[in-house]
Amino acid sequence: MTQPTTPTLVRVMGRWTVTALVINAILGSSIFGLPSVIAKTLGSASPWAWMIGALGNAVIIVCFAEVASRFTQAGGAYLYAHAALGRLPGILVGWLAYLTRVSAVAAGANLFTVNLAEFFPGVGREAVRIGVLTVLLGLFAAVNYRGAKGGAQLSNVFTIGKLVPLAIFVVAGIVWVATHAPAVPAAVASPNGRDWLQALLLIGFAYGGFDGAMFAMGEAKEPRRDAPFALGTAIVFLTFLYTGVQILVNAALPDPGAADRPLAAAARVFLGPPGAALLAGGALLSLVGFLSANFLNGPRLTYALSEQGDAPTLLGKIHLRFRTPYVSILLFAVLVWALAAYGNFQWNATLSAVTRLFIYGSTCLALIMLRRTQPGTAWLTIPGGPVLAVIGMGFCALLASRMGRAELLVIGGVTVLGLVHWLIVRRRA
């Protein structure tokens, strides 16, 4: 008689699907609003901030690329910390990483309803807003519950869909700049060091999210090879896109810092009212795509915690038919819904922005430790990796210095929960 086998995750994602997943996880709503904030802070120097921010994040991304090239399982930064630093740091990073994903997705869901209310004012009513959140998040949960392949395909569709309006914006903007004199910029006070640091912190949020895509590498066909390729492709592509968008916004608007929706305002200059509507719709589509990517990524973290023995076995359950971590998917959907329904965008975004700095720093440290304890096991070895890891940790520490009391309380609370969690797991073991 054939013995029943334990169902496992299915490796359904190829190289370009993984790349689309990384881009989709990074490219949310930030680029549709941040150009005005950066221009207001730094004036004509704002495009340089996007390039400097890309350089700082690239240092962290190459550290992720090397460390990711050692692993084939789900779990991302939690898995890296667990293997390199031990169970306690792994659990602490796991808590921070999960809080980052849940709060980031909740922030995106909040922002989606805010933007949707511009087209359908009734969404501004609380009962309607909750209903929209329930339907939207329920849809993503259902698609991912029924299979990773469906969730990955949905991510691919939204990645292409969100890039189309941005591509039209860039092409139309280049044509307009070639045939028109740029706008005379409004006077902006010379930025100081604090202005630059604040701008880089915000830009770091716009380039962030790639760590979430690494949670799902248990379903990639060639994770050790494809994760580094996807991370490198994404940061190069988005550096050109973000910097180009800022240049075009500055060229089109006399006072870009005064625009609530800078891309829509610039598109109105390039393409008239239809262009503004296209970019407003593009912002909504980008948010939906961001949510789709994270509904594929986020639940794989609690699955990984269970797989490593750091969370209840229930969270590691794989659906017999669909081969998905269905309990973790349902838990993720419920938590995102609760934070989105009872929180607001600023609160959720703050949680996400703060916690990810510690996740990035832990992976940079993991690179150093894994080179010492597991030499020669990486598919990709970055020249000068330990030096870059130290620079990456310094970059994270510099941005973390901008944290306020509320952010420190969040980190302290998560640390306490992680310690309690570790004590429980340690006693059980």
RODO-2510 file (C-alpha; in nm, 4 decimals, decimal comma):
residues 429
     n   res          X          Y          Z
     1     m     0,0000     0,0000     0,0000
     2     t     0,1307     0,3453    -0,0911
     3     q     0,2028     0,5554     0,2145
     4     p     0,0515     0,9077     0,2161
     5     t     0,3095     1,1792     0,1670
     6     t     0,3197     1,5219     0,3299
     7     p     0,2269     1,7904     0,0740
     8     t     0,4952     2,0463    -0,0051
     9     l     0,5146     2,3837    -0,1791
    10     v     0,5310     2,3742    -0,5583
    11     r     0,8120     2,5520    -0,7449
    12     v     0,6155     2,7402    -1,0099
    13     m     0,7992     3,0745    -1,0442
    14     g     1,0609     3,1229    -1,3140
    15     r     1,3270     3,3930    -1,3359
    16     w     1,1115     3,6655    -1,4867
    17     t     0,8179     3,5907    -1,2598
    18     v     1,0508     3,6326    -0,9602
    19     t     1,1770     3,9591    -1,1120
    20     a     0,8221     4,0853    -1,1634
    21     l     0,7439     3,9865    -0,8045
    22     v     1,0369     4,1927    -0,6711
    23     i     0,9425     4,4977    -0,8812
    24     n     0,5777     4,4621    -0,7819
    25     a     0,6719     4,4366    -0,4137
    26     i     0,8755     4,7591    -0,4350
    27     l     0,6702     4,9705    -0,6748
    28     g     0,3678     5,0770    -0,4730
    29     s     0,2237     5,4242    -0,4316
    30     s     0,5369     5,6158    -0,3268
    31     i     0,6476     5,7256    -0,6722
    32     f     0,3047     5,8812    -0,7371
    33     g     0,3354     6,1170    -0,4396
    34     l     0,6955     6,1417    -0,3203
    35     p     0,8350     6,3565    -0,6074
    36     s     0,6500     6,6578    -0,4661
    37     v     0,7796     6,5950    -0,1137
    38     i     1,1388     6,5508    -0,2311
    39     a     1,1179     6,8574    -0,4564
    40     k     0,9793     7,0646    -0,1702
    41     t     1,2667     6,9544     0,0533
    42     l     1,5596     6,9605    -0,1901
    43     g     1,4459     7,1694    -0,4874
    44     s     1,6467     7,1206    -0,8074
    45     a     1,8750     6,8713    -0,6284
    46     s     1,5873     6,6249    -0,5868
    47     p     1,6862     6,3919    -0,8757
    48     w     2,0252     6,3412    -0,7113
    49     a     1,8502     6,2224    -0,3963
    50     w     1,6890     5,9369    -0,5890
    51     m     2,0293     5,8287    -0,7215
    52     i     2,1974     5,8546    -0,3810
    53     g     1,9078     5,6657    -0,2231
    54     a     1,9392     5,3989    -0,4914
    55     l     2,3111     5,3649    -0,4187
    56     g     2,2503     5,3194    -0,0457
    57     n     1,9752     5,0650    -0,1055
    58     a     2,1833     4,8902    -0,3730
    59     v     2,4487     4,8168    -0,1105
    60     i     2,1826     4,6422     0,0981
    61     i     2,0348     4,4672    -0,2059
    62     v     2,3676     4,3146    -0,3099
    63     c     2,4043     4,1811     0,0452
    64     f     2,0562     4,0287     0,0136
    65     a     2,1548     3,8861    -0,3262
    66     e     2,4583     3,7009    -0,1905
    67     v     2,2822     3,5734     0,1202
    68     a     1,9709     3,4689    -0,0779
    69     s     2,1916     3,2716    -0,3174
    70     r     2,2683     3,0300    -0,0317
    71     f     1,9071     2,9222     0,0322
    72     t     1,6254     2,7438    -0,1458
    73     q     1,3590     2,7571     0,1270
    74     a     1,0900     3,0120     0,2108
    75     g     1,1575     3,2694     0,4815
    76     g     1,3799     3,5495     0,3519
    77     a     1,5479     3,7635     0,6174
    78     y     1,4109     3,5489     0,9009
    79     l     1,5698     3,2378     0,7491
    80     y     1,8997     3,4196     0,6947
    81     a     1,9128     3,5456     1,0538
    82     h     1,8150     3,2059     1,1922
    83     a     2,0932     3,0314     0,9979
    84     a     2,3620     3,2948     1,0567
    85     l     2,2879     3,4410     1,3975
    86     g     2,0851     3,1809     1,5851
    87     r     1,7288     3,1166     1,6953
    88     l     1,6736     3,4275     1,9114
    89     p     1,7887     3,6807     1,6476
    90     g     1,5947     3,4807     1,3884
    91     i     1,2734     3,5031     1,5872
    92     l     1,3221     3,8762     1,6512
    93     v     1,3803     3,9376     1,2795
    94     g     1,0794     3,7187     1,2035
    95     w     0,8553     3,9346     1,4217
    96     l     0,9903     4,2555     1,2707
    97     a     0,9610     4,1198     0,9162
    98     y     0,6038     4,0039     0,9662
    99     l     0,5025     4,3328     1,1239
   100     t     0,6652     4,5111     0,8293
   101     r     0,4686     4,3099     0,5725
   102     v     0,1337     4,3303     0,7505
   103     s     0,1615     4,7028     0,8211
   104     a     0,2906     4,7856     0,4710
   105     v     0,0028     4,5987     0,3066
   106     a    -0,2460     4,7571     0,5462
   107     a    -0,1034     5,1003     0,4588
   108     g    -0,1439     5,0206     0,0895
   109     a    -0,5022     4,9092     0,1440
   110     n    -0,5757     5,2308     0,3371
   111     l    -0,4304     5,4404     0,0575
   112     f    -0,6286     5,2464    -0,2031
   113     t    -0,9580     5,3390    -0,0373
   114     v    -0,8482     5,7031    -0,0038
   115     n    -0,7672     5,7241    -0,3747
   116     l    -1,0774     5,5299    -0,4755
   117     a    -1,2896     5,7845    -0,2894
   118     e    -1,1718     6,0483    -0,5385
   119     f    -1,3558     5,8546    -0,8120
   120     f    -1,6397     5,7198    -0,5964
   121     p    -1,7058     5,9572    -0,3027
   122     g    -1,9265     5,7010    -0,1289
   123     v    -1,6134     5,5044    -0,0360
   124     g    -1,5417     5,7813     0,2120
   125     r    -1,8208     5,6468     0,4334
   126     e    -1,6822     5,4115     0,6956
   127     a    -1,9188     5,1219     0,6281
   128     v    -1,8494     5,1352     0,2532
   129     r    -1,4744     5,1618     0,3137
   130     i    -1,4799     4,8497     0,5319
   131     g    -1,6837     4,6691     0,2672
   132     v    -1,4351     4,7605    -0,0067
   133     l    -1,1439     4,6427     0,2096
   134     t    -1,3198     4,3144     0,2803
   135     v    -1,3895     4,2422    -0,0860
   136     l    -1,0432     4,3493    -0,2049
   137     l    -0,8428     4,1602     0,0573
   138     g    -1,0772     3,8621     0,0372
   139     l    -1,0145     3,8398    -0,3368
   140     f    -0,6369     3,8301    -0,2950
   141     a    -0,6651     3,5754    -0,0150
   142     a    -0,8870     3,3523    -0,2319
   143     v    -0,6548     3,3670    -0,5350
   144     n    -0,3464     3,2812    -0,3299
   145     y    -0,5328     3,0166    -0,1278
   146     r    -0,6031     2,8294    -0,4524
   147     g    -0,2410     2,8162    -0,5661
   148     a     0,0923     2,9981    -0,5845
   149     k     0,0763     2,9859    -0,9631
   150     g    -0,2432     3,1907    -0,9673
   151     g    -0,0976     3,4388    -0,7201
   152     a     0,2221     3,4710    -0,9257
   153     q     0,0260     3,5178    -1,2491
   154     l    -0,1845     3,7872    -1,0837
   155     s     0,1349     3,9610    -0,9704
   156     n     0,2708     3,9475    -1,3273
   157     v    -0,0471     4,1034    -1,4687
   158     f    -0,0442     4,3883    -1,2192
   159     t     0,3284     4,4502    -1,2639
   160     i     0,2759     4,5036    -1,6363
   161     g    -0,0426     4,6998    -1,5726
   162     k     0,1195     4,9444    -1,3317
   163     l     0,4215     4,9998    -1,5575
   164     v     0,2138     5,0941    -1,8635
   165     p     0,0884     5,4328    -1,7290
   166     l     0,4374     5,5130    -1,6020
   167     a     0,5900     5,4269    -1,9408
   168     i     0,3381     5,6529    -2,1171
   169     f     0,4202     5,9283    -1,8672
   170     v     0,7960     5,8978    -1,9278
   171     v     0,7687     5,8862    -2,3078
   172     a     0,5226     6,1769    -2,3199
   173     g     0,7381     6,3723    -2,0768
   174     i     1,0540     6,3222    -2,2834
   175     v     0,8705     6,4405    -2,5970
   176     w     0,7333     6,7443    -2,4116
   177     v     1,0736     6,8382    -2,2665
   178     a     1,2301     6,8115    -2,6122
   179     t     0,9808     7,0603    -2,7566
   180     h     0,9119     7,2990    -2,4660
   181     a     1,1117     7,5134    -2,2293
   182     p     1,1142     7,3680    -1,8766
   183     a     0,9152     7,5429    -1,6060
   184     v     1,0909     7,8117    -1,4051
   185     p     1,1398     7,6475    -1,0650
   186     a     1,0027     7,8092    -0,7520
   187     a     1,2596     7,9321    -0,5017
   188     v     1,3528     7,6736    -0,2396
   189     a     1,5797     7,7314     0,0586
   190     s     1,9141     7,5569     0,0336
   191     p     1,8741     7,2113     0,1905
   192     n     2,0818     7,1249     0,4952
   193     g     2,2027     6,7904     0,6230
   194     r     1,8799     6,7146     0,8076
   195     d     1,6790     6,7832     0,4928
   196     w     1,8896     6,5380     0,2962
   197     l     1,8620     6,2725     0,5670
   198     q     1,4843     6,3077     0,5853
   199     a     1,4554     6,2888     0,2067
   200     l     1,6735     5,9772     0,1941
   201     l     1,4620     5,8104     0,4637
   202     l     1,1497     5,8653     0,2509
   203     i     1,3268     5,7504    -0,0646
   204     g     1,4435     5,4410     0,1217
   205     f     1,0761     5,3599     0,1786
   206     a     1,0131     5,3921    -0,1969
   207     y     1,2973     5,1507    -0,2787
   208     g     1,2016     4,9098    -0,0004
   209     g     0,9903     4,5965    -0,0132
   210     f     1,2342     4,3712    -0,1990
   211     d     1,2930     4,1791     0,1244
   212     g     0,9299     4,0666     0,1181
   213     a     0,9714     3,8995    -0,2209
   214     m     1,2425     3,6761    -0,0717
   215     f     0,9868     3,5111     0,1582
   216     a     0,8406     3,3228    -0,1393
   217     m     1,1614     3,1664    -0,2734
   218     g     1,0374     2,8250    -0,1613
   219     e     0,8201     2,8368    -0,4742
   220     a     1,0858     2,9650    -0,7172
   221     k     1,2282     2,7146    -0,9653
   222     e     1,5919     2,8235    -0,9244
   223     p     1,5953     3,0463    -0,6141
   224     r     1,9709     3,0568    -0,5617
   225     r     2,0237     3,1908    -0,9139
   226     d     1,7006     3,3806    -0,9775
   227     a     1,6806     3,5803    -0,6520
   228     p     2,0083     3,7702    -0,7173
   229     f     1,9089     3,8310    -1,0804
   230     a     1,5678     3,9654    -0,9793
   231     l     1,7080     4,1920    -0,7066
   232     g     1,9764     4,3394    -0,9338
   233     t     1,7397     4,3920    -1,2265
   234     a     1,4814     4,5606    -1,0051
   235     i     1,7159     4,8150    -0,8445
   236     v     1,8728     4,9160    -1,1784
   237     f     1,5359     4,9505    -1,3506
   238     l     1,3729     5,1437    -1,0657
   239     t     1,6692     5,3798    -1,0272
   240     f     1,6261     5,4968    -1,3860
   241     l     1,2477     5,5103    -1,3526
   242     y     1,2348     5,7027    -1,0238
   243     t     1,5074     5,9494    -1,1195
   244     g     1,3533     6,0103    -1,4615
   245     v     1,0110     6,0712    -1,3130
   246     q     1,1517     6,3301    -1,0703
   247     i     1,3333     6,5108    -1,3544
   248     l     1,0142     6,5244    -1,5632
   249     v     0,8008     6,6463    -1,2720
   250     n     1,0532     6,9225    -1,1996
   251     a     1,0575     7,0209    -1,5674
   252     a     0,6774     7,0342    -1,6016
   253     l     0,5702     7,2072    -1,2796
   254     p     0,6876     7,5515    -1,1631
   255     d     0,6318     7,4462    -0,8017
   256     p     0,6329     7,0644    -0,7852
   257     g     0,6452     7,0763    -0,4072
   258     a     0,2955     7,2239    -0,3989
   259     a     0,1299     6,9419    -0,5970
   260     d    -0,0673     6,6802    -0,4019
   261     r    -0,0482     6,4393    -0,6981
   262     p     0,2672     6,5452    -0,8823
   263     l     0,2579     6,2795    -1,1541
   264     a    -0,1047     6,3493    -1,2385
   265     a    -0,0298     6,7243    -1,2441
   266     a     0,2714     6,6762    -1,4722
   267     a     0,0751     6,4369    -1,6959
   268     r    -0,1888     6,7086    -1,7347
   269     v     0,0869     6,9303    -1,8775
   270     f     0,2151     6,6550    -2,1099
   271     l    -0,1144     6,5001    -2,2205
   272     g    -0,3978     6,7209    -2,0944
   273     p    -0,6867     6,6007    -1,8711
   274     p    -0,6770     6,2426    -2,0107
   275     g    -0,3143     6,2181    -1,8975
   276     a    -0,4040     6,3274    -1,5456
   277     a    -0,6836     6,0682    -1,5319
   278     l    -0,4471     5,7993    -1,6648
   279     l    -0,1918     5,8614    -1,3894
   280     a    -0,4603     5,8836    -1,1197
   281     g    -0,5870     5,5440    -1,2336
   282     g    -0,2283     5,4201    -1,2543
   283     a    -0,1784     5,5035    -0,8871
   284     l    -0,4770     5,2864    -0,7960
   285     l    -0,3554     5,0036    -1,0172
   286     s    -0,0084     5,0279    -0,8655
   287     l    -0,1532     4,9905    -0,5174
   288     v    -0,3560     4,6871    -0,6195
   289     g    -0,0454     4,5319    -0,7730
   290     f     0,1515     4,5992    -0,4546
   291     l    -0,1174     4,4219    -0,2530
   292     s    -0,1192     4,1231    -0,4899
   293     a     0,2579     4,0769    -0,4569
   294     n     0,2512     4,0899    -0,0799
   295     f    -0,0372     3,8459    -0,0477
   296     l     0,1907     3,5975    -0,2230
   297     n     0,4956     3,6925    -0,0114
   298     g     0,3722     3,7657     0,3395
   299     p     0,2133     3,4323     0,4379
   300     r     0,5318     3,2453     0,3477
   301     l     0,7033     3,3996     0,6486
   302     t     0,4798     3,2363     0,9096
   303     y     0,5026     2,9160     0,7053
   304     a     0,8837     2,9405     0,7265
   305     l     0,8697     3,0017     1,1024
   306     s     0,6667     2,6835     1,1393
   307     e     0,8983     2,4916     0,9063
   308     q     1,1964     2,5846     1,1277
   309     g     1,0100     2,4895     1,4461
   310     d     0,9662     2,8499     1,5641
   311     a     0,5873     2,8699     1,5220
   312     p     0,2899     2,6335     1,5683
   313     t     0,2686     2,3440     1,3252
   314     l    -0,0706     2,4704     1,2114
   315     l     0,0912     2,7670     1,0337
   316     g     0,3008     2,5270     0,8271
   317     k     0,0021     2,3268     0,7009
   318     i     0,0012     2,2789     0,3216
   319     h    -0,3328     2,2379     0,1432
   320     l    -0,3580     1,8859     0,0016
   321     r    -0,5066     2,0050    -0,3285
   322     f    -0,3755     2,3583    -0,3815
   323     r    -0,0314     2,3061    -0,2223
   324     t    -0,0377     2,6430    -0,0465
   325     p     0,0189     2,7377     0,3209
   326     y    -0,3517     2,8078     0,3544
   327     v    -0,3634     2,8725     0,7293
   328     s    -0,0846     3,1304     0,7015
   329     i    -0,2649     3,2938     0,4071
   330     l    -0,5895     3,3245     0,6033
   331     l    -0,4059     3,4613     0,9096
   332     f    -0,2260     3,7211     0,6971
   333     a    -0,5538     3,8325     0,5356
   334     v    -0,7282     3,8714     0,8716
   335     l    -0,4426     4,0713     1,0275
   336     v    -0,4103     4,3018     0,7258
   337     w    -0,7854     4,3586     0,7263
   338     a    -0,7810     4,4444     1,0988
   339     l    -0,4925     4,6927     1,0690
   340     a    -0,6415     4,8513     0,7555
   341     a    -0,9897     4,8748     0,9038
   342     y    -0,8899     5,0190     1,2401
   343     g    -0,5634     5,1987     1,1581
   344     n    -0,4755     5,4673     0,9063
   345     f    -0,2187     5,5069     0,6306
   346     q     0,0324     5,7147     0,8293
   347     w     0,0318     5,4824     1,1296
   348     n     0,0741     5,1672     0,9189
   349     a     0,3381     5,3266     0,6935
   350     t     0,5393     5,4396     0,9978
   351     l     0,5451     5,0857     1,1367
   352     s     0,6657     4,9499     0,8037
   353     a     0,9335     5,2144     0,7448
   354     v     1,0917     5,1724     1,0883
   355     t     1,0984     4,7947     1,1198
   356     r     1,2504     4,7266     0,7776
   357     l     1,5757     4,9065     0,8698
   358     f     1,6467     4,6391     1,1314
   359     i     1,5651     4,3645     0,8802
   360     y     1,8098     4,5084     0,6294
   361     g     2,0800     4,5445     0,8931
   362     s     2,0357     4,1841     1,0088
   363     t     2,0839     4,0500     0,6548
   364     c     2,4000     4,2563     0,6086
   365     l     2,5318     4,1062     0,9333
   366     a     2,4245     3,7592     0,8152
   367     l     2,6481     3,7961     0,5090
   368     i     2,9542     3,8469     0,7314
   369     m     2,8664     3,5564     0,9598
   370     l     2,7797     3,3116     0,6810
   371     r     3,1087     3,3807     0,5024
   372     r     3,2854     3,2740     0,8217
   373     t     3,0696     2,9749     0,9141
   374     q     2,9636     2,8455     0,5700
   375     p     3,2361     2,9480     0,3221
   376     g     3,1905     2,8551    -0,0412
   377     t     2,8172     2,7778    -0,0246
   378     a     2,6880     3,0930    -0,1987
   379     w     2,5923     3,0774    -0,5676
   380     l     2,6903     3,4464    -0,5904
   381     t     2,9883     3,5937    -0,4067
   382     i     3,0016     3,9748    -0,4063
   383     p     3,3537     4,1252    -0,4229
   384     g     3,4198     4,3137    -0,1018
   385     g     3,1020     4,1710     0,0490
   386     p     3,1915     4,2202     0,4177
   387     v     3,2900     4,5833     0,3543
   388     l     2,9627     4,6459     0,1724
   389     a     2,7763     4,4775     0,4580
   390     v     2,9346     4,7168     0,7097
   391     i     2,8434     5,0119     0,4855
   392     g     2,4884     4,8783     0,4592
   393     m     2,4563     4,8496     0,8366
   394     g     2,5912     5,2028     0,8718
   395     f     2,3387     5,3308     0,6183
   396     c     2,0563     5,1640     0,8124
   397     a     2,1837     5,3078     1,1404
   398     l     2,2037     5,6557     0,9883
   399     l     1,8431     5,6422     0,8715
   400     a     1,7308     5,4842     1,1994
   401     s     1,8701     5,7876     1,3813
   402     r     1,5653     5,9748     1,2519
   403     m     1,3334     5,7562     1,4611
   404     g     1,1168     5,9280     1,7172
   405     r     0,9761     5,8100     2,0484
   406     a     0,6759     5,6357     1,8935
   407     e     0,8970     5,4334     1,6602
   408     l     1,1286     5,3337     1,9461
   409     l     0,8280     5,2151     2,1460
   410     v     0,7198     4,9964     1,8542
   411     i     1,0656     4,8400     1,8275
   412     g     1,0774     4,7885     2,2045
   413     g     0,7344     4,6233     2,2063
   414     v     0,8247     4,3884     1,9217
   415     t     1,1515     4,2985     2,0970
   416     v     0,9650     4,2026     2,4141
   417     l     0,7190     3,9877     2,2181
   418     g     1,0080     3,8216     2,0345
   419     l     1,1855     3,7432     2,3623
   420     v     0,8700     3,5880     2,5080
   421     h     0,8254     3,3882     2,1878
   422     w     1,1867     3,2664     2,2058
   423     l     1,1490     3,1598     2,5707
   424     i     0,8392     2,9563     2,4815
   425     v     1,0104     2,7885     2,1875
   426     r     1,3241     2,7235     2,3922
   427     r     1,1265     2,5598     2,6747
   428     r     0,9333     2,3452     2,4281
   429     a     1,2545     2,2370     2,2564
***
